[in-house]
Amino acid sequence: MEKTKVLIIEDEAAIAELLAYGLTREGYEVQTAGSSAEGMREVERFRPDLLILDWMLPDGSGLDICKKVTASHNIPILMVTAKSDITDKILGLEFGADDYITKPFDLREVIARIRTILRRFAQASQTSQEEAGGETLRFNHIEIIRGERMVKRRGETVDLTPKEFDLLLKLCGNRGRIFTREELLELVWGYDYVGETRTVDNHIQRLRKKLDVGELITTVFGIGYKFEKDAD
């Protein structure tokens, strides 16, 4: 049985070693990187199942890595940082992090959070795969090729992040159903962002802009969103 692979991108050697030691003892296969550039190389080489990411790195920001990784990979991310302000936490989640823990931390809490992230991520991924199937969906000028996780607008392929695609598929696969923001967080992200739902609004805005589907994805005031049932 293959081990779950965890990549740690952290420039403080003592913290990286502590995390690597603890996770290795727990049965994970661990790789470390001390910079943004090295970390991105390891993402492609090591192909981790989870990424532990420091906010501040010597050659860039962990937020930039979040944005790059979530644009092309479906990898859960745990941010580890000295920043404790709620605004910073929300910003990290907006850039694609799945959870957030501040320094100093207890290694046992990190391990517990990793287990929770991986469990919920696996559940969300399984649901997404079951819904995807091989059918192609067409609505107005939008074509959703579910088996290939591809979306086209007026015949042109649209570049969606994995979460944007999953959100679109969840909505259009349940036409007419109203989803609360909390439901979408749980179903698409597989994690409850401790009541923070702004990330759903931002993803909806990006979908509307990229796909020009303002008339299809509608806002239900005070509740959430739905994909119009009578869309052709």
KOLSE-772664 format. One record per residue: x, y, z of N, C-alpha, C, O in turn. Coordinates in steps of 0.2 Angstrom, whole numbers, padded with zeros to 4 digits, always signed. Layout:
BEGIN
XYZXYZXYZXYZ;...
***
This chain:
BEGIN
+0004-0006+0000+0000+0000+0000+0004+0006+0000+0009+0007+0004;+0003+0011-0005+0007+0017-0005+0006+0022+0001+0000+0022+0003;+0011+0025+0003+0010+0030+0008+0008+0036+0005+0009+0038+0000;+0004+0040+0010+0002+0047+0008+0008+0051+0008+0012+0051+0013;+0009+0055+0003+0014+0059+0002+0013+0067+0004+0008+0070+0002;+0017+0069+0008+0016+0076+0011+0023+0080+0009+0028+0078+0010;+0022+0086+0006+0027+0090+0004+0027+0096+0009+0022+0099+0010;+0032+0098+0012+0033+0103+0017+0037+0109+0014+0043+0108+0012;+0034+0115+0013+0038+0120+0010+0039+0125+0016+0034+0129+0017;+0045+0125+0019+0046+0129+0025+0053+0131+0025+0058+0126+0024;+0055+0137+0026+0062+0139+0026+0065+0139+0033+0072+0139+0033;+0062+0138+0038+0065+0137+0045+0066+0130+0046+0062+0126+0047;+0073+0128+0046+0075+0121+0046+0072+0117+0052+0070+0112+0051;+0072+0121+0058+0070+0117+0064+0062+0115+0063+0061+0110+0065;+0058+0120+0060+0051+0118+0060+0050+0113+0054+0046+0108+0055;+0054+0113+0049+0053+0108+0044+0055+0101+0046+0052+0096+0045;+0061+0101+0050+0063+0095+0053+0058+0092+0058+0057+0086+0058;+0055+0096+0062+0050+0094+0067+0044+0091+0063+0042+0085+0065;+0042+0094+0058+0036+0092+0055+0037+0085+0051+0034+0081+0051;+0043+0085+0048+0045+0079+0044+0046+0073+0049+0044+0068+0047;+0049+0074+0054+0050+0069+0059+0043+0066+0062+0042+0060+0062;+0039+0071+0064+0032+0069+0066+0028+0065+0061+0025+0060+0063;+0028+0068+0055+0024+0065+0050+0027+0058+0047+0023+0054+0046;+0033+0058+0047+0036+0051+0045+0035+0046+0050+0033+0040+0049;+0035+0048+0057+0033+0043+0062+0026+0041+0061+0024+0035+0063;+0021+0045+0059+0014+0043+0058+0013+0039+0051+0007+0037+0050;+0018+0038+0048+0018+0034+0042+0017+0037+0035+0016+0034+0030;+0018+0044+0035+0018+0048+0029+0025+0048+0025+0030+0047+0029;+0025+0048+0019+0031+0049+0015+0032+0057+0014+0027+0060+0012;+0037+0059+0017+0038+0066+0017+0044+0069+0013+0049+0066+0013;+0043+0075+0010+0048+0078+0006+0048+0086+0009+0043+0088+0010;+0054+0089+0009+0054+0096+0011+0057+0100+0006+0061+0098+0002;+0056+0107+0006+0059+0112+0002+0059+0118+0006+0055+0120+0010;+0064+0122+0005+0066+0128+0009+0064+0135+0005+0066+0140+0008;+0062+0134-0001+0060+0140-0005+0054+0139-0010+0052+0134-0011;+0052+0145-0012+0046+0144-0017+0048+0141-0023+0045+0136-0026;+0054+0142-0026+0057+0139-0032+0057+0132-0031+0055+0128-0035;+0061+0130-0026+0062+0123-0024+0055+0119-0023+0054+0114-0025;+0051+0123-0020+0044+0120-0018+0040+0118-0024+0037+0113-0025;+0040+0123-0029+0036+0122-0035+0039+0116-0039+0036+0112-0042;+0046+0115-0039+0049+0110-0043+0047+0103-0039+0046+0098-0043;+0047+0103-0033+0045+0097-0029+0038+0095-0030+0036+0089-0030;+0033+0100-0031+0026+0099-0032+0026+0095-0039+0022+0090-0039;+0030+0096-0044+0030+0093-0050+0033+0086-0050+0031+0081-0053;+0039+0086-0046+0042+0079-0046+0039+0074-0041+0039+0069-0042;+0038+0077-0035+0036+0073-0029+0028+0071-0030+0026+0065-0027;+0024+0075-0033+0017+0074-0033+0014+0073-0027+0011+0067-0026;+0014+0077-0022+0011+0076-0015+0004+0075-0015+0000+0078-0020;+0002+0072-0010-0006+0071-0009-0008+0077-0004-0014+0079-0004;-0003+0080-0001-0005+0086+0003+0001+0091+0004+0007+0088+0004;+0000+0097+0004+0005+0102+0004+0005+0106+0011+0000+0109+0012;+0010+0106+0015+0011+0110+0021+0015+0116+0019+0021+0115+0016;+0012+0122+0019+0016+0128+0016+0016+0134+0021+0012+0136+0024;+0022+0136+0021+0024+0142+0025+0022+0149+0022+0022+0149+0016;+0019+0153+0025+0017+0160+0022+0022+0164+0019+0022+0166+0014;+0028+0165+0023+0033+0169+0021+0039+0165+0019+0042+0161+0023;+0042+0165+0013+0047+0162+0011+0053+0166+0008+0051+0172+0006;+0059+0164+0008+0064+0169+0006+0064+0172-0001+0066+0177-0002;+0061+0168-0005+0060+0171-0012+0053+0172-0015+0052+0172-0021;+0049+0173-0010+0042+0174-0012+0037+0173-0006+0039+0171-0001;+0031+0173-0008+0025+0172-0004+0022+0165-0005+0021+0163-0010;+0020+0162+0001+0016+0156+0001+0010+0157-0003+0007+0152-0006;+0007+0163-0003+0001+0164-0006+0001+0163-0014-0003+0161-0017;+0007+0165-0016+0008+0164-0024+0009+0157-0025+0006+0155-0031;+0012+0153-0021+0012+0146-0022+0005+0143-0022+0003+0139-0026;+0001+0145-0017-0006+0143-0017-0010+0144-0023-0013+0140-0026;-0009+0150-0026-0012+0152-0032-0010+0148-0038-0014+0145-0042;-0003+0146-0038-0001+0142-0044-0003+0135-0043-0005+0132-0048;-0002+0132-0037-0004+0125-0036-0011+0124-0038-0013+0119-0041;-0016+0128-0035-0023+0127-0036-0025+0128-0043-0031+0126-0045;-0021+0132-0047-0023+0133-0054-0022+0127-0058-0026+0126-0063;-0018+0122-0056-0017+0117-0061-0017+0110-0057-0016+0105-0060;-0017+0110-0050-0017+0104-0047-0023+0104-0041-0025+0109-0039;-0025+0098-0040-0030+0097-0035-0027+0094-0029-0028+0088-0027;-0023+0098-0025-0020+0096-0019-0022+0100-0013-0022+0106-0014;-0024+0097-0008-0026+0101-0002-0020+0104+0001-0014+0102+0001;-0021+0110+0004-0015+0114+0006-0016+0117+0014-0022+0119+0015;-0012+0115+0018-0012+0118+0025-0007+0123+0026-0001+0122+0025;-0009+0129+0027-0004+0135+0028-0002+0135+0035-0006+0134+0040;+0005+0136+0036+0008+0136+0043+0012+0143+0043+0016+0144+0039;+0010+0147+0048+0012+0154+0048+0012+0157+0055+0009+0155+0059;+0016+0162+0055+0016+0166+0061+0011+0171+0062+0009+0174+0067;+0007+0172+0056+0002+0177+0055-0004+0175+0059-0006+0169+0057;-0007+0178+0063-0013+0176+0067-0019+0180+0066-0025+0179+0068;-0019+0186+0062-0024+0190+0061-0029+0187+0056-0028+0183+0052;-0036+0187+0058-0041+0184+0054-0041+0186+0047-0043+0182+0043;-0039+0192+0045-0039+0195+0038-0034+0190+0035-0035+0189+0029;-0028+0189+0038-0023+0185+0034-0026+0178+0033-0024+0175+0028;-0029+0175+0038-0032+0169+0038-0037+0168+0032-0036+0164+0028;-0041+0173+0031-0046+0173+0026-0042+0174+0019-0044+0171+0014;-0037+0178+0019-0033+0179+0013-0030+0172+0010-0030+0171+0004;-0028+0169+0015-0025+0162+0013-0030+0157+0011-0028+0154+0006;-0036+0157+0013-0041+0153+0011-0043+0155+0004-0045+0151+0000;-0043+0162+0003-0045+0164-0004-0041+0162-0009-0043+0161-0015;-0034+0162-0007-0029+0160-0012-0029+0152-0013-0025+0150-0017;-0033+0148-0010-0033+0141-0011-0031+0137-0005-0032+0131-0006;-0029+0139+0000-0028+0135+0006-0034+0132+0009-0039+0134+0008;-0033+0125+0011-0039+0122+0014-0039+0122+0022-0045+0121+0024;-0034+0124+0025-0034+0125+0032-0028+0130+0034-0024+0131+0030;-0028+0132+0040-0023+0137+0042-0021+0135+0050-0026+0135+0054;-0015+0135+0051-0013+0135+0058-0007+0139+0059-0003+0140+0055;-0007+0142+0065-0002+0147+0067+0004+0145+0071+0003+0140+0075;+0010+0148+0070+0015+0146+0075+0015+0150+0081+0013+0156+0081;+0017+0148+0087+0019+0141+0088+0013+0136+0088+0008+0138+0090;+0015+0130+0086+0009+0125+0086+0011+0119+0089+0017+0117+0091;+0006+0115+0091+0007+0108+0094+0007+0103+0088+0002+0103+0084;+0012+0099+0087+0013+0094+0082+0007+0089+0081+0005+0087+0076;+0004+0088+0087-0002+0084+0087-0008+0087+0084-0012+0084+0081;-0009+0094+0085-0014+0097+0081-0013+0097+0074-0018+0096+0070;-0007+0098+0072-0005+0098+0064-0007+0091+0061-0010+0091+0056;-0005+0086+0065-0007+0079+0062-0014+0078+0062-0017+0075+0057;-0018+0080+0067-0025+0080+0067-0028+0084+0062-0033+0081+0058;-0026+0090+0060-0029+0094+0055-0027+0090+0048-0032+0090+0044;-0021+0087+0047-0020+0084+0041-0024+0078+0040-0027+0077+0034;-0026+0074+0045-0030+0069+0044-0037+0071+0042-0040+0068+0038;-0039+0076+0045-0046+0079+0044-0046+0082+0037-0051+0080+0033;-0041+0085+0035-0041+0088+0028-0041+0082+0023-0045+0083+0018;-0037+0077+0024-0037+0072+0019-0043+0068+0018-0045+0066+0013;-0046+0067+0024-0052+0063+0024-0058+0067+0021-0061+0064+0016;-0059+0073+0022-0064+0077+0019-0062+0078+0012-0067+0079+0007;-0056+0079+0010-0054+0080+0003-0056+0074-0001-0058+0074-0007;-0054+0068+0002-0056+0062-0002-0063+0061-0003-0065+0058-0008;-0067+0063+0002-0075+0062+0002-0077+0067-0004-0081+0065-0008;-0075+0073-0004-0077+0078-0009-0075+0076-0016-0078+0076-0021;-0069+0073-0017-0066+0071-0023-0070+0065-0026-0072+0064-0032;-0072+0060-0021-0076+0054-0023-0083+0057-0026-0085+0054-0031;-0086+0061-0022-0092+0064-0024-0092+0067-0031-0096+0066-0035;-0086+0071-0032-0085+0075-0039-0085+0070-0044-0087+0071-0050;-0081+0064-0043-0080+0059-0048-0086+0056-0050-0087+0054-0056;-0090+0054-0045-0096+0051-0046-0101+0055-0050-0105+0052-0055;-0101+0061-0049-0105+0066-0053-0103+0067-0060-0107+0069-0064;-0096+0067-0061-0093+0068-0067-0095+0064-0073-0098+0066-0078;-0094+0057-0072-0096+0052-0077-0093+0054-0083-0088+0057-0084;-0097+0052-0089-0094+0054-0095-0098+0058-0100-0097+0059-0105;-0104+0060-0097-0109+0064-0100-0106+0071-0102-0103+0074-0097;-0108+0074-0107-0107+0081-0109-0113+0085-0108-0119+0083-0110;-0113+0090-0104-0118+0095-0103-0118+0101-0107-0112+0103-0108;-0124+0103-0109-0124+0109-0114-0129+0114-0111-0135+0112-0110;-0127+0120-0110-0132+0125-0107-0130+0132-0111-0125+0135-0111;-0135+0134-0115-0134+0140-0119-0127+0139-0123-0126+0135-0127;-0122+0144-0122-0116+0144-0125-0111+0140-0122-0105+0140-0123;-0112+0136-0116-0108+0133-0112-0108+0125-0113-0113+0122-0114;-0102+0122-0114-0102+0115-0115-0097+0112-0109-0091+0114-0109;-0100+0107-0105-0096+0105-0100-0095+0097-0101-0099+0093-0101;-0088+0096-0103-0086+0089-0104-0084+0086-0098-0078+0086-0096;-0088+0082-0094-0087+0080-0088-0081+0075-0087-0077+0076-0082;-0081+0070-0091-0076+0065-0091-0069+0068-0092-0064+0065-0089;-0068+0073-0095-0062+0076-0097-0061+0083-0092-0055+0086-0093;-0066+0084-0088-0065+0090-0084-0063+0096-0088-0059+0100-0086;-0067+0097-0093-0066+0103-0098-0072+0107-0099-0078+0104-0099;-0071+0113-0100-0077+0118-0101-0076+0122-0107-0070+0125-0108;-0081+0123-0111-0080+0127-0117-0085+0132-0117-0091+0131-0116;-0083+0138-0119-0088+0144-0120-0088+0146-0127-0083+0148-0130;-0093+0145-0131-0094+0146-0138-0088+0143-0142-0085+0145-0147;-0087+0136-0140-0082+0132-0143-0075+0133-0141-0071+0129-0143;-0073+0138-0137-0067+0139-0135-0066+0137-0128-0070+0138-0123;-0060+0133-0126-0059+0130-0120-0058+0136-0115-0054+0140-0116;-0061+0135-0109-0060+0140-0104-0056+0137-0098-0057+0131-0096;-0051+0141-0096-0046+0139-0091-0049+0140-0084-0050+0145-0081;-0052+0134-0081-0054+0134-0074-0050+0131-0069-0047+0126-0071;-0050+0133-0063-0046+0129-0058-0050+0123-0056-0056+0123-0058;-0047+0118-0053-0051+0112-0051-0057+0114-0047-0062+0111-0047;-0056+0119-0042-0062+0120-0038-0067+0124-0042-0073+0123-0040;-0065+0128-0046-0070+0132-0050-0074+0126-0054-0080+0127-0055;-0071+0121-0057-0074+0116-0061-0079+0112-0057-0085+0111-0058;-0077+0110-0051-0081+0106-0046-0087+0110-0044-0092+0108-0043;-0086+0117-0043-0092+0121-0041-0097+0122-0046-0103+0121-0045;-0094+0123-0052-0099+0123-0058-0103+0116-0059-0109+0116-0060;-0099+0111-0058-0102+0104-0059-0107+0103-0054-0113+0100-0055;-0106+0105-0048-0111+0104-0042-0117+0108-0044-0123+0105-0042;-0116+0114-0046-0122+0118-0047-0126+0116-0053-0132+0115-0053;-0123+0115-0059-0127+0113-0065-0129+0106-0064-0134+0104-0068;-0126+0101-0060-0128+0094-0059-0134+0094-0055-0138+0089-0054;-0136+0100-0052-0142+0100-0048-0146+0106-0049-0148+0110-0045;-0148+0106-0056-0152+0112-0058-0158+0114-0054-0162+0109-0053;-0159+0120-0052-0165+0122-0049-0164+0121-0041-0168+0124-0038;-0159+0118-0039-0158+0117-0032-0155+0123-0029-0150+0125-0032;-0157+0126-0023-0154+0131-0020-0149+0128-0015-0150+0124-0011;-0142+0130-0016-0137+0128-0011-0135+0134-0007-0134+0140-0009;-0135+0133+0000-0132+0138+0004-0124+0139+0003-0121+0134+0000;-0121+0144+0005-0114+0145+0004-0111+0139+0009-0106+0136+0007;-0113+0138+0014-0110+0133+0019-0111+0126+0016-0106+0122+0016;-0116+0124+0012-0117+0118+0009-0112+0117+0003-0108+0112+0003;-0111+0123+0000-0106+0122-0006-0099+0122-0003-0095+0118-0006;-0097+0125+0002-0090+0124+0005-0089+0117+0007-0084+0114+0006;-0094+0114+0010-0094+0107+0012-0093+0102+0007-0089+0097+0007;-0098+0103+0002-0098+0098-0004-0093+0099-0009-0090+0094-0012;-0090+0105-0010-0085+0106-0015-0078+0106-0012-0074+0103-0015;-0077+0110-0007-0071+0110-0004-0069+0104+0001-0064+0103+0003;-0075+0101+0003-0074+0096+0008-0072+0098+0015-0069+0094+0019;-0073+0105+0016-0070+0107+0023-0075+0113+0025-0077+0117+0020;-0076+0114+0031-0080+0119+0034-0075+0125+0036-0071+0124+0040;-0075+0130+0032-0071+0136+0034-0073+0140+0040-0072+0146+0040;-0075+0137+0045-0076+0140+0051-0081+0146+0050-0080+0151+0053;-0086+0145+0046-0091+0150+0045-0089+0155+0040-0093+0160+0038;-0083+0155+0037-0081+0160+0032-0083+0157+0025-0080+0152+0022;-0088+0161+0022-0091+0159+0016-0089+0164+0010-0091+0162+0004;-0085+0169+0011-0084+0173+0006-0080+0170+0000-0081+0172-0006;-0076+0165+0001-0073+0161-0005-0078+0159-0010-0076+0158-0016;-0084+0157-0008-0089+0154-0012-0091+0160-0017-0092+0159-0023;-0092+0166-0014-0094+0172-0018-0089+0173-0023-0091+0175-0029;-0083+0173-0021-0077+0175-0026-0077+0170-0031-0076+0172-0037;-0078+0163-0030-0078+0158-0035-0084+0159-0040-0083+0158-0046;-0089+0161-0037-0095+0162-0041-0094+0168-0046-0096+0167-0052;-0091+0173-0043-0090+0179-0048-0085+0177-0053-0086+0180-0059;-0080+0173-0052-0075+0171-0057-0078+0167-0062-0077+0168-0068;-0083+0162-0060-0086+0158-0065-0091+0162-0070-0091+0161-0076;-0094+0167-0067-0098+0171-0071-0094+0175-0076-0096+0176-0082;-0089+0178-0074-0084+0182-0078-0081+0177-0084-0081+0179-0089;-0079+0172-0082-0075+0167-0087-0080+0164-0092-0078+0164-0097;-0086+0162-0089-0090+0159-0094-0096+0163-0096-0100+0161-0101;-0097+0169-0094-0102+0174-0096-0109+0170-0095-0113+0169-0099;-0110+0168-0088-0116+0164-0087-0120+0167-0081-0123+0164-0077;-0120+0174-0081-0123+0178-0076-0131+0176-0076-0134+0176-0070;-0134+0174-0081-0141+0173-0082-0142+0165-0079-0148+0164-0078;-0137+0161-0079-0138+0154-0077-0137+0153-0070-0141+0149-0067;-0132+0156-0067-0130+0155-0060-0133+0161-0056-0130+0167-0057;-0138+0160-0053-0142+0166-0050-0141+0166-0042-0140+0161-0039;-0141+0172-0039-0140+0173-0032-0147+0173-0029-0152+0176-0031;-0148+0168-0024-0154+0168-0020-0153+0172-0014-0150+0170-0009;-0156+0178-0013-0154+0183-0008-0155+0180-0001-0160+0177+0000;-0150+0181+0003-0150+0179+0010-0149+0171+0011-0149+0169+0016;-0148+0168+0005-0147+0160+0006-0141+0158+0002-0136+0155+0005;-0141+0158-0004-0135+0156-0008-0136+0156-0015-0137+0162-0018;-0135+0151-0019-0135+0151-0026-0138+0145-0029-0139+0140-0026;-0140+0146-0036-0143+0140-0039-0142+0141-0047-0140+0146-0049;-0142+0135-0050-0141+0135-0057-0148+0134-0060-0152+0130-0058;-0150+0139-0064-0157+0139-0067-0159+0133-0070-0156+0130-0074;-0165+0130-0068-0168+0124-0070-0170+0124-0077-0169+0119-0081;-0172+0129-0080-0175+0130-0087-0169+0132-0092-0171+0134-0097;-0163+0131-0090-0157+0133-0094-0157+0128-0100-0158+0122-0099;-0156+0130-0106-0156+0126-0112-0149+0125-0114-0147+0121-0119;
***
